[in-house]
Amino acid sequence: MCDAAPSVALSVGDTVTVKAQYQAKHKAVRFNLCDDNSCNMMWVHGVLPDGTLKFGAWTECNSRGWWCKPYFKETWPDGKDEFPAGELVFEVKRHASAMEVWLSGHPEHKLTVPATANYKRLKVLPFNWKYDMPVQFTNLCGDSEFRCTSGECRGVREKCDGRLDNCRDLSDEDPSMCDSAPTTSIKVGQTTVVKVQFKPTPHKAVRFNLCDDSSCNLVWIHHLLGDGAFKYSTWSDCNARGWHCKPIKEVWPNDKDKLPAGELVFEVKRTSASMEVWISGHPEHKFSVPAKPTYSRLKVLPFHWKEDMPVKFIAKSIEPECGKARPGPTELVKGGDPASIESVPWHAALYLDRAGKIEFVCGGSLVSRCFVVTAAHCLPKNEKVYVALGKYISGWDSENEEPKVLKTEAKAVHRHPYYKGAATKQGYDIAVIELNTCVDFSDKAAPICIDANDKPQASNDIKVAGWGNDSTSLSELESVLLSQLTFEECFQLMSSNTPHLAYITHDKFCARRRQGDSKSGLLRGDSGGGAIVKRHGQWHLGGVVSLRLQNGEAEEVYALTDVSQYVDWIMRLAKY
């Protein structure tokens, strides 16, 4: 009996016509907007000649709509200005934070009661429920439509699309509805966790809009492919509501592509030039959409905004943008000039404990607060490894070090599982070190960028920093510029030295001295260091120093592990 009250689902933006067959014995008409546990409600018990309703409004009622707190008026039916017997026609509209009720034909006399996001079911019943009151809900629109306050149904994608040519009364662009999309600010370098409560019907997909006051760029995600990958579309130059855009990657949701129902957790990162989005725990499948410098508001809402989609934002601490460094000497490890650590703040020094003495062995590159990438051959099994960042002098106990230097033991060492040393000709020569103490970023310790799209490009200069560790080891940090060779170019160059040629494995590219430069080169201790390239104002880790070889003419050629082939593996370990 109690659950038999006439009811209808009512989402934000919905308007429904309510036709009640009223009799004087009903006393009043109650409009309860509820979830499973509670309701807010109003009752209307009379009307003045101009269409003004007499009413009482109440909040925090129980799930049956009683035992409430008075909100606006504690007005009880008094027998005056009562409704006439017969059919009464009302309009009820759901806003983001309120329910509006008015007598049909008199929207100028709307009544309002607050409504929380979880109140999505409208129940209409008599004040005196000794006698049933027949109720009919009409003018509800289809699953892919919403109803204008003026009565017509429009496509749900016209709701809050920024155009004023849809509803006759412009109710599709009502700011109280359109501005209710869950929104948070996001700064350059910041990552935000986004938790959404998703329903395949009616939401269809999840939209991430990055906006300023006048425009947005956006992405929508509409299908999981497994292992954290998904189908998505990216768009630019949208209006301030995130519609009427230019396609970057245009893929539209269909009935076969569905996200699972329930809580979905994403991460969104704002870089200086883009917005990156990925499924939490799967940064290896991140993708990006360009972002203007003025874009600082992230809005997350369903593709079909027929029904609200609850969203929770959890902001992470702001990290410095990767690959940013102060200018340093142009050419700086063999025969070079001193390098500023601020010009390569990701450069790490690796040490091993040798009979109680901590000795420098290799370089490395910081890719996040707690992880360094280096060469696998730098890390013998069962030896204690130490890492230092922010150092200019190579010695572990160098005097006069600044306080920004971090020295820590390795918490874990992850050599690539396929690395077998000489048995595989130094293939898979890459490793990730997890630091026992994570880095507090500064101008002397900051991350390098990694990107699976950073493939080696012939003849481009690459920069390598290091201290060396040879018969002429260097105590002060230096760096050098080398010329890149592709795998094919390197293979051809080394073809005259067959024993060394075998070390040009599938995951290598090469570098050599720049044309006409007789002094630049690498030393043994530069192994594991990063070979870096500049892309769009940011430094990227292109390679890891692996081997020093010679061609048939005794010219030094340096074999570098191609980092782009291992970005997914690094990201999984480094918990990007």
C-alpha positions in Angstrom: 0.0 0.0 0.0 2.6 2.5 1.1 4.7 1.9 -2.1 1.7 2.3 -4.3 1.9 6.1 -4.4 2.0 7.3 -8.1 5.6 8.1 -8.9 8.0 8.9 -11.8 11.7 9.3 -12.1 12.7 13.0 -12.4 16.3 14.0 -13.3 17.9 17.4 -13.4 16.4 19.4 -16.3 13.2 17.2 -16.5 9.8 18.8 -16.5 6.7 16.6 -16.1 3.0 17.5 -16.3 1.0 16.1 -13.3 -2.8 15.6 -13.7 -4.5 14.9 -10.4 -8.2 13.9 -10.0 -8.8 16.0 -6.9 -11.7 15.8 -4.4 -12.3 18.0 -1.3 -11.8 15.0 1.0 -8.1 14.8 -0.2 -7.5 18.2 1.6 -4.3 19.0 -0.4 -1.9 17.6 -3.0 1.6 16.5 -1.8 4.7 16.5 -4.1 7.4 14.4 -2.5 10.9 14.3 -4.1 12.8 11.4 -2.6 15.6 8.9 -2.6 15.4 5.5 -0.8 15.8 7.1 2.7 14.3 10.5 2.8 12.3 13.2 1.0 11.8 16.9 0.7 8.3 17.9 -0.1 5.6 20.5 -0.5 1.9 20.4 -0.4 -0.5 22.7 -2.1 -4.0 23.2 -0.7 -5.5 26.1 -2.5 -5.3 28.6 -5.3 -5.9 32.4 -5.6 -7.7 33.8 -8.7 -4.3 34.8 -10.3 -2.9 31.3 -10.1 -0.9 31.8 -6.9 -0.8 28.5 -4.9 -1.2 28.2 -1.2 1.4 25.8 0.1 3.8 24.5 2.7 7.4 23.4 2.1 9.3 20.8 4.2 12.7 19.2 4.3 14.4 16.2 5.8 11.3 14.1 5.9 11.5 10.3 6.2 11.1 8.1 3.1 7.3 8.3 3.4 7.3 12.1 3.4 6.5 12.7 7.0 8.2 13.8 10.2 9.9 16.7 8.5 11.5 20.1 9.3 9.5 23.1 8.1 11.4 24.9 5.3 9.5 27.9 4.0 6.0 27.8 5.5 4.4 25.6 8.0 1.0 26.1 6.5 -1.8 23.5 7.0 -5.0 23.2 5.0 -7.6 25.5 6.4 -10.6 25.1 4.2 -10.1 28.5 2.5 -9.3 29.1 -1.2 -9.5 25.3 -1.7 -9.1 23.7 -5.0 -12.3 22.9 -6.9 -13.1 19.2 -7.3 -12.0 17.8 -10.6 -8.8 17.6 -12.6 -5.9 19.8 -11.4 -2.9 20.2 -13.8 0.5 21.1 -12.4 4.0 21.3 -13.9 7.0 20.0 -11.9 10.6 20.8 -12.9 13.8 19.3 -11.4 16.7 21.7 -11.1 20.2 20.8 -9.8 19.3 21.9 -6.3 15.6 22.4 -6.2 12.1 21.2 -7.3 9.7 23.8 -8.8 5.9 23.4 -8.9 3.4 25.6 -10.5 -0.2 25.5 -11.7 -0.2 24.8 -15.4 -0.4 28.1 -17.3 1.0 30.1 -14.4 4.8 29.6 -14.4 5.1 33.1 -13.0 3.9 31.7 -9.7 6.5 28.9 -9.2 7.0 27.3 -5.8 10.4 26.0 -4.8 11.7 23.4 -2.3 15.4 22.3 -2.0 16.5 19.0 -3.5 19.8 17.1 -3.1 21.4 15.3 -6.0 20.2 11.9 -4.9 16.5 12.9 -4.9 15.3 11.5 -8.2 11.8 10.1 -7.7 8.7 12.3 -7.6 5.7 10.9 -5.7 2.3 12.6 -5.9 -0.4 11.7 -3.4 -3.2 13.4 -1.3 -2.6 15.0 2.0 -5.5 12.9 3.4 -4.7 9.5 2.0 -7.8 7.8 3.3 -8.9 8.0 -0.3 -6.8 7.4 -3.4 -6.2 10.2 -5.8 -5.7 9.2 -9.4 -2.6 10.8 -10.9 -1.3 10.8 -14.4 2.2 11.9 -15.5 2.3 13.2 -19.1 4.6 15.0 -21.5 7.6 13.0 -20.5 10.1 12.7 -23.3 12.0 9.7 -24.7 15.2 8.2 -23.4 17.3 10.5 -25.7 15.2 13.6 -25.1 14.5 16.2 -22.4 11.4 18.3 -22.0 11.5 22.1 -22.2 9.6 24.0 -19.6 7.4 25.2 -22.5 6.4 21.6 -23.1 8.2 20.4 -26.2 10.7 17.6 -26.2 14.2 18.2 -27.6 17.2 15.9 -28.2 19.2 15.5 -25.0 22.4 16.8 -26.7 20.6 20.1 -27.1 20.4 20.5 -23.4 23.0 23.1 -22.3 24.7 23.1 -25.7 25.2 26.9 -25.7 22.7 27.6 -28.4 19.4 29.6 -28.0 17.4 28.0 -30.8 16.1 24.8 -29.1 13.4 25.4 -26.5 10.9 28.2 -27.2 11.3 29.5 -23.7 15.2 29.0 -23.6 14.8 26.7 -20.7 17.4 24.3 -22.2 20.0 27.0 -21.4 18.8 27.7 -17.9 22.0 28.7 -16.0 20.8 27.1 -12.8 20.8 23.8 -14.6 23.7 24.3 -17.1 26.1 25.6 -14.5 25.4 22.7 -12.2 27.8 20.4 -14.0 30.4 19.0 -11.5 33.4 21.3 -11.9 36.9 21.8 -10.3 39.9 24.0 -10.9 43.0 22.3 -12.2 46.5 23.9 -12.5 49.4 23.1 -14.6 51.3 20.2 -13.1 48.3 19.0 -11.1 46.7 15.6 -11.3 43.1 15.1 -10.1 41.4 11.8 -9.4 37.8 11.7 -10.8 35.3 9.2 -9.5 32.1 9.0 -11.4 28.9 6.9 -10.7 28.1 5.8 -14.3 25.0 4.3 -15.8 25.3 3.1 -19.5 21.7 4.1 -19.9 21.2 7.1 -20.0 24.7 8.4 -19.7 26.3 6.8 -22.8 29.8 8.2 -22.1 31.8 10.4 -19.8 32.8 13.8 -21.0 35.9 15.7 -19.7 35.7 19.4 -20.6 38.7 21.7 -19.9 37.4 25.2 -20.2 37.8 28.9 -19.7 34.9 31.4 -19.7 34.4 31.3 -23.5 35.5 27.9 -24.9 36.6 24.3 -24.1 38.6 21.4 -25.4 37.3 18.0 -24.5 37.4 14.3 -24.6 34.7 11.7 -24.1 35.3 8.1 -23.1 32.7 5.5 -24.2 34.2 2.0 -24.1 36.7 -0.1 -22.1 38.9 -2.4 -24.2 40.5 -4.3 -21.3 43.8 -3.8 -19.4 42.9 -0.1 -18.9 42.7 0.8 -22.6 39.5 2.5 -23.9 37.8 4.1 -26.9 37.6 7.9 -26.9 37.1 11.0 -29.0 38.9 14.3 -28.7 37.6 17.7 -29.7 38.8 21.3 -29.8 37.5 24.9 -30.1 34.1 23.9 -28.4 31.9 26.6 -27.0 31.7 27.3 -23.3 29.3 24.4 -22.8 31.5 21.9 -24.6 29.6 21.5 -27.8 29.8 22.5 -31.5 33.5 21.7 -31.7 36.2 20.8 -34.2 37.0 17.1 -34.2 40.5 15.9 -33.5 39.6 12.2 -33.2 36.0 11.8 -34.0 34.5 8.5 -32.7 30.8 8.5 -31.6 29.4 6.2 -29.0 27.2 3.3 -30.3 25.1 0.6 -28.7 28.1 -1.9 -28.8 30.5 0.4 -27.0 29.6 0.7 -23.4 31.4 1.5 -20.2 30.4 -0.7 -17.2 27.8 0.5 -14.7 29.1 1.5 -11.3 32.0 3.6 -10.1 34.7 4.5 -12.7 37.9 6.1 -11.5 39.9 8.3 -13.9 43.0 10.5 -13.5 43.3 13.8 -15.2 46.6 15.7 -15.5 47.0 19.3 -16.7 50.3 20.0 -18.5 51.3 23.3 -19.9 50.0 22.4 -23.4 47.4 19.6 -22.8 45.0 17.6 -20.7 45.9 14.0 -20.1 43.3 11.4 -19.1 43.7 7.7 -18.2 41.9 5.0 -16.2 43.4 5.0 -12.7 46.2 2.5 -12.4 46.8 2.4 -16.2 48.9 5.5 -17.1 50.4 3.5 -19.9 47.1 4.1 -21.8 47.0 7.8 -21.2 46.0 10.1 -24.1 45.9 13.9 -24.4 43.9 16.7 -25.9 45.5 20.2 -26.5 44.7 22.9 -23.9 45.0 26.7 -24.1 46.9 28.4 -21.3 43.6 29.9 -20.0 41.9 26.5 -19.6 41.8 25.9 -15.9 38.3 24.5 -15.1 37.6 20.8 -15.5 33.9 19.8 -16.0 32.9 16.2 -15.9 29.4 15.2 -17.1 27.6 12.5 -19.1 27.5 12.5 -22.8 23.7 12.2 -22.5 22.8 14.5 -19.7 19.3 13.0 -19.3 20.1 12.2 -15.7 22.7 13.5 -13.4 26.0 11.6 -13.0 27.5 12.0 -9.5 31.2 13.0 -9.6 33.8 13.3 -6.9 37.1 15.2 -7.4 40.2 14.4 -5.4 43.1 16.7 -6.1 46.7 15.5 -5.8 49.6 17.7 -5.0 50.9 19.8 -7.8 54.1 18.5 -9.4 56.5 20.4 -11.6 56.1 19.9 -15.2 58.4 17.3 -16.6 61.4 18.2 -18.8 61.7 21.8 -17.6 65.2 23.0 -16.7 67.2 26.2 -16.4 69.4 27.0 -19.4 72.9 25.4 -19.2 76.0 25.3 -21.4 75.3 24.3 -24.9 78.0 21.7 -25.1 79.4 20.3 -22.0 81.5 14.1 -21.0 84.8 13.9 -22.4 86.7 17.1 -23.0 83.6 19.2 -22.2 82.8 22.1 -19.9 81.2 22.0 -16.5 77.4 21.5 -16.6 74.9 23.1 -14.3 72.8 20.5 -12.4 69.9 22.9 -12.8 70.2 22.3 -16.6 69.7 18.6 -16.1 67.8 18.3 -12.8 66.6 14.8 -13.6 70.2 13.4 -13.7 70.8 10.9 -11.0 74.0 9.3 -9.7 74.1 5.6 -8.9 76.4 4.0 -6.3 77.2 0.5 -5.1 78.4 -0.6 -1.7 81.9 -2.1 -2.3 83.4 -3.5 0.9 81.9 -0.7 2.9 82.8 2.0 0.4 80.1 3.7 -1.6 81.4 4.0 -5.2 79.9 5.8 -8.1 79.1 3.5 -11.0 76.4 4.9 -13.4 74.0 7.6 -14.2 70.2 7.5 -14.3 67.1 9.7 -15.0 64.4 10.7 -12.5 61.0 10.1 -14.1 58.7 10.7 -11.0 59.1 11.5 -7.3 60.1 7.9 -6.4 61.5 6.3 -9.6 64.8 6.5 -11.6 65.4 4.8 -15.0 68.9 3.5 -15.7 70.6 0.6 -17.5 70.2 -2.9 -16.2 73.9 -3.7 -16.6 74.6 -1.0 -13.9 72.8 -3.0 -11.2 74.5 -6.3 -10.3 72.2 -8.7 -8.4 72.4 -8.9 -4.7 74.3 -5.6 -4.3 73.1 -2.7 -2.2 72.3 0.3 -4.5 72.3 4.0 -3.5 71.0 7.0 -5.5 71.8 10.7 -5.3 69.9 13.6 -7.0 70.8 17.2 -7.2 74.6 16.5 -7.2 77.2 18.5 -9.0 80.2 16.5 -7.6 80.2 12.8 -8.2 81.6 11.6 -4.9 79.1 10.2 -2.4 80.7 12.2 0.4 81.7 15.3 -1.6 82.3 18.3 0.6 80.3 21.5 0.5 77.2 19.9 -1.1 74.1 22.0 -1.0 71.2 20.9 1.3 69.0 20.2 -1.8 71.0 17.1 -2.6 69.0 13.9 -1.9 70.9 10.7 -1.0 68.9 7.5 -0.5 69.1 3.8 -0.7 67.2 1.9 -3.4 64.0 0.4 -2.1 63.6 -1.9 -5.0 65.5 -2.6 -8.3 63.5 -3.8 -11.3 65.7 -5.0 -14.2 63.8 -5.8 -17.3 62.8 -9.4 -17.0 64.3 -10.3 -20.4 67.7 -8.8 -19.7 70.4 -11.5 -19.7 73.5 -9.5 -20.2 76.1 -10.8 -22.7 73.9 -13.8 -23.4 71.5 -11.6 -25.2 74.1 -9.1 -26.4 72.9 -6.5 -23.9 69.3 -6.4 -25.2 66.7 -5.1 -22.8 69.4 -3.1 -21.0 67.0 -1.0 -19.0 66.0 -0.9 -15.3 63.8 1.1 -12.9 64.9 1.9 -9.4 62.4 2.7 -6.7 63.8 5.1 -4.1 63.5 4.5 -0.4 63.1 8.2 0.1 61.1 10.1 -2.6 62.3 13.4 -4.0 61.0 16.8 -3.0 61.1 18.5 -6.3 63.3 21.6 -6.7 65.4 23.4 -9.3 68.1 20.7 -8.7 65.8 17.6 -8.8 62.9 17.4 -11.2 61.5 14.7 -13.6 62.3 14.1 -17.2 59.4 13.4 -19.7 58.9 10.0 -21.2 56.6 9.4 -24.2 56.1 6.3 -26.3 56.0 8.6 -29.4 59.6 9.9 -28.9 61.1 7.7 -31.5 64.8 8.2 -32.5 65.2 10.6 -35.4 68.2 10.5 -37.6 70.7 13.4 -37.3 69.0 15.0 -34.4 71.3 16.1 -31.6 70.9 14.4 -28.2 72.3 15.5 -24.9 74.0 13.2 -22.3 75.2 14.3 -18.9 77.6 12.5 -16.7 80.7 12.3 -14.6 82.5 9.5 -16.5 84.3 6.7 -14.6 87.4 5.8 -16.6 91.1 6.3 -16.3 90.3 10.0 -16.6 87.2 10.1 -14.5 85.4 13.4 -14.0 84.5 14.7 -10.6 82.2 17.5 -11.8 79.1 17.1 -13.9 79.5 17.6 -17.6 77.4 16.9 -20.7 77.8 16.5 -24.4 75.8 16.8 -27.6 75.9 13.7 -29.9 74.2 13.0 -33.3 71.5 10.3 -33.4 71.5 7.4 -35.8 68.5 5.2 -36.4 68.7 1.5 -36.0 69.2 1.0 -39.8 71.9 3.7 -40.0 73.7 2.2 -37.0 73.5 -1.3 -38.4 75.1 -0.1 -41.7 77.8 1.8 -39.9 78.7 -1.1 -37.7 78.6 -3.8 -40.5 82.4 -3.7 -40.8 82.9 -4.8 -37.2 80.9 -8.0 -36.9 81.6 -8.8 -33.2 80.3 -5.4 -32.2 77.5 -5.4 -34.8 75.8 -8.2 -32.8 75.2 -5.7 -30.0 72.9 -3.5 -32.1 69.8 -5.3 -30.9 66.2 -4.6 -31.8 65.8 -2.1 -29.0 68.8 0.0 -29.7 69.6 3.2 -31.6 73.0 4.7 -31.9 74.8 8.0 -31.5 78.2 9.3 -32.4 80.3 12.5 -32.2 78.8 15.3 -34.2 80.4 16.0 -37.6 83.7 17.8 -37.1 83.6 17.6 -33.3 86.7 15.7 -32.1 86.4 16.1 -28.4 82.9 15.1 -27.5 82.3 11.5 -26.3 81.1 9.3 -23.5 83.0 7.5 -20.8 82.3 4.2 -19.0 80.6 5.8 -16.0 78.1 7.5 -18.3 76.3 4.2 -18.7 72.7 4.4 -17.5 72.5 8.1 -18.0 69.8 9.6 -20.1 70.1 10.6 -23.7 67.7 13.5 -23.9 66.0 15.4 -26.7 64.0 18.6 -26.7 60.4 18.6 -27.9 58.1 21.7 -27.8 60.1 23.3 -25.0 60.4 20.2 -22.8 63.2 17.6 -22.5 62.3 14.0 -23.1 64.2 10.8 -22.3 64.9 9.3 -25.7 67.5 6.7 -24.7 69.6 5.1 -21.9 73.4 4.9 -22.4 74.1 1.1 -22.8 77.4 0.4 -24.7 80.4 2.0 -26.2 81.3 0.3 -29.5 83.7 0.8 -32.4 83.1 0.4 -36.1 85.7 -1.0 -38.5 87.5 2.4 -38.6 87.9 2.5 -34.8 85.3 5.3 -34.6 83.4 5.3 -31.3 79.7 4.5 -31.6 77.4 4.6 -28.6 74.5 2.1 -28.4 71.5 3.5 -26.5 68.4 1.6 -25.3 65.3 3.1 -27.0 63.1 4.3 -24.2 60.1 4.7 -26.4 59.8 0.8 -26.5 59.6 0.6 -22.8 57.4 3.5 -21.8 54.4 1.2 -20.9 56.6 -1.0 -18.7 58.2 2.0 -17.0 54.8 3.6 -16.3 53.4 0.5 -14.7 56.4 0.2 -12.4 56.6 3.9 -11.6 52.9 4.1 -10.8 52.3 7.2 -13.0 
